[in-house]
Structure formats: structure tokens, C-alpha cells
């Protein structure tokens, strides 16, 4: 039975739908759900999954799920970036380009309400943070660096998705049980070969907090602690097609998904897990169909892992979807204008089946073969990409490709030998499929923000209440206690919020969950239930409600 809280949320959502002029849809029944697994293909349109299904020659695991639709636009654009998309899925709020976990500064898309002045750029609670407060285990899995936009949207709060150092710090101090992916260099200071400029070694922080740090497939398989942080690459992981040849020690996405479920499901209260097939998006940007197909099939195998667990468990909601379309991929291009009604299956698939590496893998193979010469280019492209009829112009294009961009050159080459079309190297604004398993009622077409609310309801909490608990405006809250609040910028890379009243002093480092309160009697250190978050656009600082209560109690205010 839906609770009073659930009925209130349902009524408010229906009202919002009416305001936006969209049809009222059947609400899902979340009763009896204990766990939520969200799996997301980054930058994937319907053509991507269609081609992957034809390539596989069998149904996908996704085909076992009920089908709805999701709208993808952001607060200020018809075509969304991954950061505002992830924020919508994680927080229930549409936001601006490049923002993760914060509300927009402006709203321009039709049908959306304006943002209140006092809420602009405010950090906003995520489903992962809410699940943690419910005592559930929480996890993130990705094949990109874990600080990338999509996992960042569930685990951090910053108006610039590219600030991996800031995002990494918030993730480490957000007490996430299982984190598997890449991005090791954003945890280690530059003095130790990493990329952090603040001098902090976050791997040491993780060890001090009881995490098992793993870096290989075998180490992951052997991990048994409830807290595991896996970093399998300095920046990103290999495409699935390339992994066996170049990084055999890396786990696959299905292996990471299976292990995350195994570890998180030990929590009797349940769990929330976010899994991203990250590099489908990167392959789409490059118009590389081999990278698309390989990583979608790996993602689909991960979906199968989640569905198999849900079948056994009987209390798990599984959601799978994409955040946005990418590159306008199509089955059919200008070469099929007059032949599309007689297009054989083999014309699509046979050229693709000849390739055993992605365009990124071909670049690595060329390097291993001694570099770019006419003969090595022709040999490598024939051996690994299945193309043995390169033109002189194509050889020259490969020869002249800049480092790190060869997939943008060779991807279109195999596409034209198939019947694959591309319209762009950027994102597109399609409505997309939403795959659902574990609900008793259909979803229909929903806004991307509804995925957050559905996840939260299923896990037993209301996102708005979690937000009020985690993100209190520090100046206002402490001023109400008669305290003075200021920012200590002595360490330019590590600012600290300072709260003082009489002889009581509290310090709260930015992007951490720690708080120290001192007075003449001594000092006490606390690990808070949320982060201290600075909003650089406004200069405001937000703290958990708990921090205010602790200061009041400690100072007997």
C-alpha cells in the first residue's frame, strides 16, 4: 500500500505534469522494494541498441524489461550534457550545462518553473545520499574515471563537471561503500605522480577509513570487506573490445557490476547501486561503431547480472536507460537512399564483424607496431579493424591524425563500409527508452527527473526532506544561534568554514564530512552525515543540519 508520504509525492508529481502540459501517466507501485539498481548507457540512442542486437544475433538482456520513455532536455537546452542529465536522475532537478548536484542559476526551457533567487546554485541531495541516510549500502561503478559527470552527479556537488579534484574529494568523504572504475590520478597529489594540486592523498584517507583499495581484476575478485574502492586506471578504463589485448588485468563492466552487487547486498537494510557504461558516449562522439557495439554488449551483460539478482531477490527495482542521444547514429545512410527497402542484413553486420579492436585500440596497435608508416597502417587496419582496401587518402588521414583522436578518423571508415550513418560528433536531443524491471505498473513517458523520485520512493525516503537535512545555509543557520561565521583561506587549496560564539569554535573543511568543535574544556571531532559544500557562484556555504545541532549542543546554546 502506498504511504501517506507516497500519496503526497504522487499528487505533487501529477500536478507538476499537468503544469507542464504532459499527459498524466500511471504511477508505479514501489511497495516491497528494498534495493534499487540504476544502470545507464552514456550517449546511447535507439539505433545504438538496435545495431548491437543485430551484431549479437540474439535478444539483449534489456529485452527482458518493460519499456517506457524518458525526456532528456536540461534547464537551459533542448540537448543536454551528461552533467545536468545525471543531476536530474540523481536529484530530481533539471539544471544547467556542466552542473553536477547543484540547482540551476537560470531556467530557460519552456514549461519549467523559474528558479528562486535564494536557491540558485544551491547543492541538492542525491538518491545515493538519501539511501545512505536510510542505512543502506551505496555504490558507484563506471568505465570512465569515477569523477566523470554521471557518477559525479550522484555523489558530488559542483557547478563545473571538469573539476575532478573537487569532485574526487567530495566522493571520498561521502562515505560510499563500493566505488569501482578509474581515475586514480585524481586521488593522488602531483608530488606523488598524481593530478591533485591541493597536496592531499585521498588514497591514504580511504585507507584510514577502512577501505580495501584494489587495482586489478584479481584483487577485486578477492575483496571481501564491505568497503571497497577499485581504481583500475589512472584516467579511464579500456573499451571492452580492447581490454584483453591491452589491459587484461582490468575487470570488465559485468565483473564490476556482479562484485558490487555481491558486496552491497550483504547489508540487511538494502542498497542503491549506480552503474554506467561510460565509453559508449566517447565512441559515439568519435563515430566509432565498434566501440559503441562492444561497450553496449558489455553494458547489456551487466544488465543481465542485475536482472538475475533481482529475480533471485524479489525485492529489487532495476532501471536502465541513457542520459542523452549522441551523434545521430542511424541504420542507413546516404548510400542507401535508393536501396533501403532491399537492404540485406549482411550489409550492416559483415564489415563490423571483421573488426577486433576499437579505433582507440587501433591507435595503440599502431604504436606497438612501431608507429605510422604506409605499410604498418595498412597491416594494422587489415588485421584489427577489418579494412584491407584503404585508399591513399584514408592512409594519409590516419597518418595525420593527432594523438588520442584516431578513433575519430577510422570510425567513419568502417561506418561507410557498412550502412551506418552519423549526423554529428555531438549530443542530440532525442527522447529515449526507459527499461524497467520490478514494478507492477507501467511508467509511460516520463521526465528524467522522475527517475530520481522513483528511486527515492522505492528506497523509502523523500528527496526534499533529505535535502533539508543535508544542505542548510550555514550563515543563516549559525547566525540564528548568535554565532559568527567566516571562511579561513589560510590554505589557498583547502578552505575551512569557521563558526565562533563566545569561547566555542567549530571548523568545517570544505568538501569533507568532518567537524571539530573546541572550547576551553577541550576539542571534539565529529564525522558528519553529509558534506560541507561551498557554492562558488554565490559564495554561500552549506552544511548538514546535524552540524548546527552539534554546535548548539556543544556550546549549550
C-alpha positions in Angstrom: 0.0 0.0 0.0 1.3 3.5 -0.8 2.1 5.5 2.3 0.7 9.0 3.1 4.1 10.3 2.1 3.9 8.4 -1.1 0.4 9.7 -1.9 1.6 13.3 -1.3 4.6 12.8 -3.6 2.3 11.2 -6.2 -0.2 14.1 -6.1 2.6 16.7 -6.4 4.1 14.9 -9.4 0.8 14.6 -11.1 0.3 18.4 -10.5 3.7 19.1 -12.0 2.9 17.0 -15.1 -0.4 19.0 -15.6 1.5 22.3 -15.3 4.0 21.1 -17.9 1.1 20.2 -20.2 2.1 16.5 -20.4 -0.3 13.6 -20.1 -0.9 12.1 -16.7 0.7 8.7 -16.6 0.1 5.6 -14.4 2.3 5.9 -11.3 4.5 2.9 -10.5 3.9 0.8 -7.4 7.1 0.7 -5.3 5.7 -1.3 -2.5 8.0 -4.1 -1.3 11.2 -2.8 -2.9 14.4 -3.0 -0.9 17.1 -2.3 -3.4 17.5 -0.1 -6.5 20.0 -0.7 -9.3 20.3 2.1 -11.8 22.2 1.2 -15.0 22.9 3.9 -17.5 24.4 3.8 -21.0 26.0 7.2 -21.6 25.3 8.8 -25.0 23.1 5.9 -26.4 20.2 6.2 -28.8 17.8 3.6 -30.1 20.0 2.9 -33.2 22.9 2.0 -30.9 21.0 -0.8 -29.2 19.4 -1.9 -32.4 22.8 -2.3 -34.1 24.1 -4.1 -31.0 21.2 -6.5 -31.1 21.8 -7.3 -34.8 25.5 -7.7 -34.1 24.9 -10.1 -31.2 22.4 -12.1 -33.2 20.2 -12.7 -30.2 17.9 -10.7 -27.8 19.5 -8.4 -25.3 19.1 -8.6 -21.6 17.4 -5.2 -21.9 14.6 -7.0 -23.9 13.6 -8.8 -20.7 12.4 -5.5 -19.2 9.3 -3.4 -19.5 9.6 -0.4 -21.8 8.8 3.3 -21.3 10.3 6.5 -22.4 12.4 9.4 -20.8 12.7 13.0 -21.9 16.2 14.3 -21.7 16.3 18.1 -22.0 18.0 20.3 -19.4 17.0 23.5 -17.7 18.6 25.6 -20.4 18.9 23.5 -23.5 17.0 21.2 -25.8 20.1 19.0 -25.9 21.5 18.0 -22.6 25.1 17.5 -21.4 25.8 14.4 -19.2 26.2 16.6 -16.1 22.7 18.1 -15.9 21.3 14.8 -17.1 23.0 12.9 -14.2 21.8 15.6 -11.8 18.2 15.1 -13.0 18.4 11.3 -12.5 20.1 11.7 -9.1 18.4 14.7 -7.5 15.1 15.1 -9.3 16.0 18.6 -10.5 16.9 19.8 -14.0 19.9 22.1 -14.0 22.4 23.9 -16.3 25.1 22.8 -18.6 28.2 21.3 -16.7 26.5 21.4 -13.3 26.6 18.3 -11.1 24.5 18.0 -8.0 23.5 21.7 -7.8 20.4 23.7 -8.8 20.5 25.9 -11.9 21.4 29.5 -12.0 18.7 30.1 -14.7 15.9 28.2 -16.4 15.0 29.0 -20.0 13.3 25.8 -21.3 9.5 26.2 -21.8 7.2 24.7 -19.2 9.8 24.7 -16.3 9.3 27.0 -13.3 11.8 29.7 -12.7 14.4 29.1 -10.0 14.0 31.1 -6.8 16.8 33.6 -6.2 17.8 32.1 -2.9 18.0 28.6 -4.4 20.3 29.5 -7.4 23.4 27.3 -7.5 22.4 25.5 -4.2 23.7 21.9 -3.7 20.8 19.5 -3.7 20.6 16.0 -2.2 21.0 12.9 -4.3 19.4 9.5 -4.2 22.7 7.9 -3.2 23.0 10.3 -0.2 19.4 9.6 0.8 19.9 5.8 0.6 23.0 6.2 2.8 20.9 8.1 5.5 18.4 5.2 5.4 21.3 2.9 6.5 21.5 1.2 3.1 24.8 0.4 1.3 25.6 2.5 -1.7 27.9 2.1 -4.7 29.1 3.5 -8.0 30.5 1.7 -11.0 31.8 3.2 -14.2 34.3 2.6 -17.0 35.3 6.2 -17.1 37.1 8.0 -14.3 34.7 7.8 -11.4 34.8 11.6 -11.1 33.2 11.9 -14.6 29.9 13.6 -15.0 27.5 10.8 -14.5 28.9 9.2 -11.3 29.7 12.7 -10.1 26.0 13.7 -10.4 25.1 11.0 -7.8 28.0 11.7 -5.4 29.1 15.4 -5.5 28.0 19.0 -5.8 29.9 21.4 -8.0 29.0 23.8 -10.9 31.8 22.5 -13.1 31.9 18.8 -14.1 35.6 19.2 -15.2 36.9 19.9 -11.6 37.8 16.3 -11.0 39.9 17.2 -7.9 37.0 18.8 -6.1 34.6 16.0 -7.2 37.1 13.3 -6.1 37.4 14.9 -2.6 33.6 15.0 -2.1 33.3 11.4 -3.3 35.9 10.2 -0.9 34.3 12.0 2.1 30.8 11.0 1.0 31.2 7.5 2.6 30.3 5.5 -0.5 30.7 1.8 0.3 31.7 0.4 -3.1 33.4 2.5 -5.8 34.7 0.8 -9.0 36.1 2.4 -12.1 39.1 4.6 -13.0 40.5 8.0 -12.0 43.3 7.1 -9.7 45.4 10.2 -10.6 42.7 12.5 -9.1 43.2 10.9 -5.7 47.0 11.4 -5.6 48.9 14.6 -5.3 51.2 15.8 -8.0 54.2 15.3 -5.8 53.5 11.6 -5.9 52.8 11.3 -9.6 49.1 12.2 -9.5 47.0 15.1 -10.5 45.9 16.7 -7.2 47.1 20.3 -6.6 46.0 20.6 -3.0 48.6 18.2 -1.6 46.1 15.7 -0.3 46.5 12.0 -0.8 42.9 10.7 -0.9 44.1 7.1 -1.1 45.5 7.5 2.3 42.2 8.9 3.5 40.4 5.9 2.1 42.7 3.5 3.8 42.3 5.3 7.1 38.5 4.9 6.7 38.7 1.2 6.3 38.5 0.7 2.6 40.1 -2.2 0.7 41.9 -0.4 -2.2 42.1 -2.7 -5.3 43.7 -2.1 -8.6 43.4 -5.3 -10.6 40.7 -7.8 -11.6 42.2 -10.5 -9.3 42.3 -8.1 -6.4 38.7 -7.2 -7.0 37.6 -10.8 -7.1 39.4 -11.4 -3.8 37.9 -8.4 -2.0 35.6 -9.2 0.9 35.4 -6.0 3.0 32.1 -4.1 3.0 34.0 -1.0 1.8 36.0 -1.4 -1.5 37.5 1.3 -3.7 38.7 0.0 -7.0 40.8 2.1 -9.3 41.7 0.2 -12.5 43.2 3.1 -14.5 44.8 6.5 -13.9 42.1 8.2 -16.0 39.7 5.7 -17.8 39.3 2.0 -18.5 39.7 0.3 -21.8 36.9 -0.3 -24.2 35.6 -3.8 -23.8 36.9 -4.8 -27.3 40.4 -3.6 -26.4 40.7 -4.9 -22.8 42.0 -8.4 -23.5 44.9 -7.1 -25.6 45.9 -4.0 -23.8 44.7 -4.2 -20.2 44.0 -7.8 -19.3 44.3 -7.0 -15.6 41.2 -4.7 -15.7 37.9 -6.2 -14.8 35.0 -6.0 -17.2 31.9 -3.9 -16.5 29.9 -7.1 -15.9 32.5 -8.3 -13.4 32.5 -5.0 -11.6 28.7 -5.0 -11.5 28.5 -8.5 -10.2 31.0 -7.8 -7.5 29.3 -4.6 -6.4 26.0 -6.4 -6.1 27.7 -9.2 -4.1 29.2 -6.7 -1.6 26.3 -4.3 -1.3 23.7 -7.0 -0.9 25.3 -8.0 2.4 23.6 -5.0 4.0 20.3 -6.3 5.5 18.7 -2.9 5.0 19.2 -3.0 1.3 21.3 -1.0 -1.2 21.5 1.5 -4.0 23.9 1.0 -7.0 24.6 3.2 -10.0 26.3 1.5 -12.9 27.5 3.4 -16.1 28.6 2.1 -19.4 30.6 5.3 -19.8 32.5 5.0 -23.0 29.6 4.3 -25.4 29.3 8.0 -25.3 33.0 8.5 -26.2 32.8 6.1 -29.1 29.7 7.9 -30.3 31.4 11.2 -30.3 34.1 9.6 -32.5 31.5 7.9 -34.8 33.2 4.6 -34.0 30.6 1.8 -34.2 33.0 -0.8 -32.9 33.4 1.0 -29.6 29.7 1.5 -29.4 28.8 -2.1 -30.0 31.4 -3.6 -27.7 30.6 -1.4 -24.8 26.8 -1.7 -25.2 27.1 -5.5 -25.2 29.2 -5.3 -22.0 26.7 -3.0 -20.5 23.9 -5.3 -21.5 25.7 -8.2 -19.8 25.8 -6.1 -16.7 22.0 -5.5 -17.0 21.7 -9.3 -17.1 23.7 -9.5 -13.9 21.3 -7.1 -12.2 18.2 -8.9 -13.5 19.5 -12.3 -12.4 20.0 -10.8 -8.9 16.5 -9.2 -9.0 14.9 -12.5 -10.0 16.5 -14.3 -7.0 15.9 -11.4 -4.6 12.4 -10.5 -5.4 12.8 -7.0 -3.8 14.9 -5.2 -6.3 14.0 -2.4 -8.8 16.2 -2.3 -11.9 16.2 0.7 -14.1 18.2 1.0 -17.3 18.3 4.0 -19.7 20.6 6.5 -21.4 21.2 10.1 -20.4 21.0 11.5 -23.9 21.4 10.6 -27.5 24.7 11.1 -29.3 26.0 11.6 -32.9 22.7 10.9 -34.6 23.6 7.2 -35.3 21.4 5.5 -37.9 20.9 2.2 -39.7 21.1 3.5 -43.2 23.0 6.4 -44.7 23.1 8.3 -48.0 24.3 5.3 -49.8 21.0 3.5 -49.0 18.7 6.3 -50.3 17.5 4.1 -53.2 18.1 0.7 -51.8 16.8 0.8 -48.2 13.8 -1.4 -48.9 16.0 -4.2 -50.1 18.8 -3.8 -47.6 20.3 -7.2 -46.6 21.3 -7.9 -43.0 24.8 -8.8 -44.1 25.4 -5.3 -45.5 25.2 -3.9 -42.0 26.9 -6.6 -39.9 29.6 -8.2 -42.0 32.0 -5.2 -42.1 31.6 -4.8 -38.3 32.3 -8.5 -37.6 35.8 -8.1 -39.2 37.0 -5.7 -36.5 38.5 -6.9 -33.3 39.6 -3.5 -31.8 38.0 -0.1 -31.4 39.6 2.9 -33.1 41.3 3.6 -29.8 42.7 0.1 -29.8 43.9 0.5 -33.4 45.9 3.6 -32.3 47.6 1.6 -29.6 48.2 -1.3 -32.0 49.9 1.2 -34.4 52.1 2.4 -31.6 53.1 -1.2 -30.7 53.8 -1.9 -34.4 56.4 0.8 -34.4 54.4 3.9 -35.5 52.7 5.2 -38.5 54.1 4.2 -41.9 52.1 3.3 -45.0 52.7 -0.4 -44.5 52.0 -0.5 -40.8 48.8 1.5 -41.2 47.6 -0.9 -43.9 48.6 -4.0 -42.0 47.1 -2.9 -38.7 43.9 -1.7 -40.2 43.5 -5.0 -42.1 44.4 -7.1 -39.1 42.4 -5.4 -36.3 39.8 -3.2 -37.9 38.9 -5.5 -40.8 39.7 -3.0 -43.6 42.1 -4.2 -46.3 41.1 -1.7 -49.0 42.3 1.6 -47.6 42.6 4.4 -50.1 45.6 6.6 -50.2 43.5 9.4 -48.8 42.5 7.2 -45.9 46.1 6.3 -45.2 47.0 9.9 -45.2 44.2 10.8 -42.8 45.4 8.1 -40.4 49.0 9.3 -40.8 48.0 12.9 -40.0 45.6 12.1 -37.1 46.6 13.7 -33.8 47.5 11.5 -30.8 44.4 10.4 -29.0 42.0 11.1 -31.9 42.5 8.2 -34.3 39.0 6.8 -33.4 37.5 9.9 -34.9 39.3 9.1 -38.2 38.9 5.3 -38.5 35.4 5.0 -37.0 33.8 6.7 -40.0 35.8 4.5 -42.4 34.2 1.3 -41.2 30.8 3.1 -40.9 30.9 3.9 -44.7 31.8 0.3 -45.4 28.7 -0.7 -43.5 25.4 1.2 -43.8 25.8 3.3 -40.6 25.0 7.0 -40.7 26.1 9.7 -38.4 24.8 13.3 -38.3 27.2 14.9 -35.8 30.0 14.4 -33.3 27.9 15.9 -30.5 24.9 15.1 -28.5 21.3 15.0 -29.8 18.0 15.8 -28.2 16.0 12.6 -28.6 13.5 11.1 -26.2 14.9 7.7 -25.2 13.9 4.3 -24.0 13.5 3.6 -20.3 13.8 0.0 -19.3 12.1 -1.1 -16.0 12.1 -4.3 -14.0 10.4 -4.8 -10.7 7.3 -2.5 -10.9 3.7 -3.6 -11.1 2.6 -0.7 -13.3 4.0 0.8 -16.4 5.9 4.1 -16.5 5.0 5.5 -19.9 6.9 8.6 -21.0 8.4 10.5 -18.0 10.8 13.4 -17.4 14.3 12.4 -16.5 13.8 13.9 -13.0 11.1 11.2 -12.3 13.8 8.6 -12.2 15.2 10.2 -9.1 11.9 10.4 -7.4 11.0 6.8 -8.3 14.3 5.6 -6.9 13.9 7.6 -3.7 10.3 6.4 -3.1 11.3 2.8 -3.8 14.1 3.2 -1.2 11.7 4.7 1.4 12.5 8.4 1.5 11.6 11.8 0.2 14.3 13.7 -1.6 13.1 17.1 -0.4 13.3 16.1 3.2 16.8 14.7 2.7 17.8 17.9 1.0 16.6 20.0 4.0 18.6 17.7 6.3 21.9 17.8 4.4 22.1 21.3 3.0 21.4 24.1 5.4 22.7 27.6 4.5 25.5 28.0 7.1 25.4 31.7 7.5 21.6 31.8 8.3 21.6 28.7 10.5 24.5 29.7 12.7 23.5 33.4 12.8 20.3 32.2 14.3 22.4 30.9 17.2 24.2 34.2 17.6 27.4 32.8 16.1 29.9 34.5 13.8 30.6 32.6 10.5 33.6 33.2 8.2 35.9 31.4 5.8 39.5 30.7 6.7 41.5 30.9 3.4 45.0 30.5 5.0 45.5 27.3 2.9 44.5 28.5 -0.5 43.8 25.0 -1.7 41.8 23.9 1.4 39.4 26.4 2.7 37.7 25.9 6.0 34.4 27.3 7.4 34.8 28.7 10.9 31.9 29.2 13.4 32.5 31.1 16.6 30.4 32.1 19.6 32.0 33.2 22.9 34.7 30.6 23.6 33.2 27.9 21.3 34.8 27.4 17.9 33.9 25.0 15.1 35.9 24.3 11.9 34.4 22.5 8.9 36.7 21.9 5.9 35.1 22.3 2.5 34.1 19.2 0.7 34.6 17.0 3.7 32.3 15.4 6.3 34.4 16.3 9.3 33.8 18.9 12.0 35.9 19.9 15.0 34.4 21.8 17.9 36.6 23.3 20.6 36.2 25.4 23.8 38.2 25.8 27.0 37.2 22.3 28.0 38.9 20.7 25.0 38.1 19.7 21.5 35.9 17.0 19.9 36.0 15.7 16.3 32.8 14.6 14.5 32.2 12.7 11.3 29.0 14.2 9.9 26.3 12.6 7.9 26.9 14.9 5.0 29.4 17.2 3.4 30.3 20.9 3.9 29.8 22.3 0.4 30.8 25.6 -1.0 28.9 27.2 -3.8 31.5 29.3 -5.8 28.9 31.1 -7.8 27.3 32.7 -4.7 30.0 32.4 -2.0 27.5 30.5 0.2 28.4 27.5 2.3 26.0 24.7 3.1 26.3 22.2 6.0 24.3 19.3 7.3 21.6 20.2 9.8 23.5 17.9 12.2 26.4 20.3 12.2 24.2 23.1 13.5 22.7 20.8 16.2 26.2 19.7 17.3 27.4 23.3 17.7 24.3 24.2 19.6 24.7 21.2 21.9 28.4 21.6 22.4 28.1 25.3 23.2 24.9 24.7 25.2 23.4 27.5 23.2 
